[in-house]
Amino acid sequence: MGESLLTALALVLIVEGLLPFASPVQWRRVFEELLKMQDGQIRFVGLISIVCGLLMLAFLAG
């Protein structure tokens, strides 16, 4: 269980690092747009991410 969790965390870090590494200018623009969003909008994006992740896990596990 612990090894799987660390593997998942490593994959998240790799994916999160791709855009700033490949295109720092575009990443900065995206980040600036995120700063303009209201809390409710950011929470909605977080909720959609959680739901997509759960659906992917359910699909892969089943």
CNS distance restraints for C-alpha pairs under 8 A (distance, minus, plus):
assign (resid   1 and name CA) (resid   5 and name CA) 6.29 0.50 0.50
assign (resid   2 and name CA) (resid   6 and name CA) 6.28 0.50 0.50
assign (resid   3 and name CA) (resid   7 and name CA) 6.13 0.50 0.50
assign (resid   4 and name CA) (resid   8 and name CA) 6.13 0.50 0.50
assign (resid   5 and name CA) (resid   9 and name CA) 6.17 0.50 0.50
assign (resid   6 and name CA) (resid  10 and name CA) 6.08 0.50 0.50
assign (resid   7 and name CA) (resid  11 and name CA) 6.27 0.50 0.50
assign (resid   8 and name CA) (resid  12 and name CA) 6.25 0.50 0.50
assign (resid   9 and name CA) (resid  13 and name CA) 6.27 0.50 0.50
assign (resid  10 and name CA) (resid  14 and name CA) 6.26 0.50 0.50
assign (resid  11 and name CA) (resid  15 and name CA) 6.18 0.50 0.50
assign (resid  12 and name CA) (resid  16 and name CA) 5.95 0.50 0.50
assign (resid  13 and name CA) (resid  17 and name CA) 6.01 0.50 0.50
assign (resid  14 and name CA) (resid  18 and name CA) 6.39 0.50 0.50
assign (resid  15 and name CA) (resid  19 and name CA) 7.91 0.50 0.50
assign (resid  16 and name CA) (resid  20 and name CA) 7.97 0.50 0.50
assign (resid  17 and name CA) (resid  21 and name CA) 6.10 0.50 0.50
assign (resid  18 and name CA) (resid  22 and name CA) 5.92 0.50 0.50
assign (resid  19 and name CA) (resid  23 and name CA) 5.60 0.50 0.50
assign (resid  19 and name CA) (resid  24 and name CA) 6.85 0.50 0.50
assign (resid  19 and name CA) (resid  26 and name CA) 7.81 0.50 0.50
assign (resid  19 and name CA) (resid  27 and name CA) 6.05 0.50 0.50
assign (resid  20 and name CA) (resid  24 and name CA) 4.47 0.50 0.50
assign (resid  20 and name CA) (resid  25 and name CA) 7.89 0.50 0.50
assign (resid  20 and name CA) (resid  26 and name CA) 7.81 0.50 0.50
assign (resid  20 and name CA) (resid  27 and name CA) 5.35 0.50 0.50
assign (resid  20 and name CA) (resid  28 and name CA) 7.88 0.50 0.50
assign (resid  23 and name CA) (resid  27 and name CA) 6.21 0.50 0.50
assign (resid  24 and name CA) (resid  28 and name CA) 6.08 0.50 0.50
assign (resid  25 and name CA) (resid  29 and name CA) 6.42 0.50 0.50
assign (resid  26 and name CA) (resid  30 and name CA) 6.24 0.50 0.50
assign (resid  27 and name CA) (resid  31 and name CA) 6.12 0.50 0.50
assign (resid  28 and name CA) (resid  32 and name CA) 6.10 0.50 0.50
assign (resid  29 and name CA) (resid  33 and name CA) 6.26 0.50 0.50
assign (resid  30 and name CA) (resid  34 and name CA) 6.28 0.50 0.50
assign (resid  31 and name CA) (resid  35 and name CA) 6.36 0.50 0.50
assign (resid  32 and name CA) (resid  36 and name CA) 6.71 0.50 0.50
assign (resid  33 and name CA) (resid  37 and name CA) 6.80 0.50 0.50
assign (resid  34 and name CA) (resid  42 and name CA) 7.64 0.50 0.50
assign (resid  37 and name CA) (resid  41 and name CA) 6.12 0.50 0.50
assign (resid  37 and name CA) (resid  42 and name CA) 6.53 0.50 0.50
assign (resid  38 and name CA) (resid  42 and name CA) 6.45 0.50 0.50
assign (resid  39 and name CA) (resid  43 and name CA) 6.13 0.50 0.50
assign (resid  40 and name CA) (resid  44 and name CA) 6.16 0.50 0.50
assign (resid  41 and name CA) (resid  45 and name CA) 6.36 0.50 0.50
assign (resid  42 and name CA) (resid  46 and name CA) 6.24 0.50 0.50
assign (resid  43 and name CA) (resid  47 and name CA) 6.07 0.50 0.50
assign (resid  44 and name CA) (resid  48 and name CA) 6.17 0.50 0.50
assign (resid  45 and name CA) (resid  49 and name CA) 6.22 0.50 0.50
assign (resid  46 and name CA) (resid  50 and name CA) 6.23 0.50 0.50
assign (resid  47 and name CA) (resid  51 and name CA) 6.18 0.50 0.50
assign (resid  48 and name CA) (resid  52 and name CA) 6.08 0.50 0.50
assign (resid  49 and name CA) (resid  53 and name CA) 6.10 0.50 0.50
assign (resid  50 and name CA) (resid  54 and name CA) 6.14 0.50 0.50
assign (resid  51 and name CA) (resid  55 and name CA) 6.11 0.50 0.50
assign (resid  52 and name CA) (resid  56 and name CA) 6.14 0.50 0.50
assign (resid  53 and name CA) (resid  57 and name CA) 6.17 0.50 0.50
assign (resid  54 and name CA) (resid  58 and name CA) 6.11 0.50 0.50
assign (resid  55 and name CA) (resid  59 and name CA) 6.06 0.50 0.50
assign (resid  56 and name CA) (resid  60 and name CA) 6.06 0.50 0.50
assign (resid  57 and name CA) (resid  61 and name CA) 5.90 0.50 0.50
assign (resid  58 and name CA) (resid  62 and name CA) 5.88 0.50 0.50
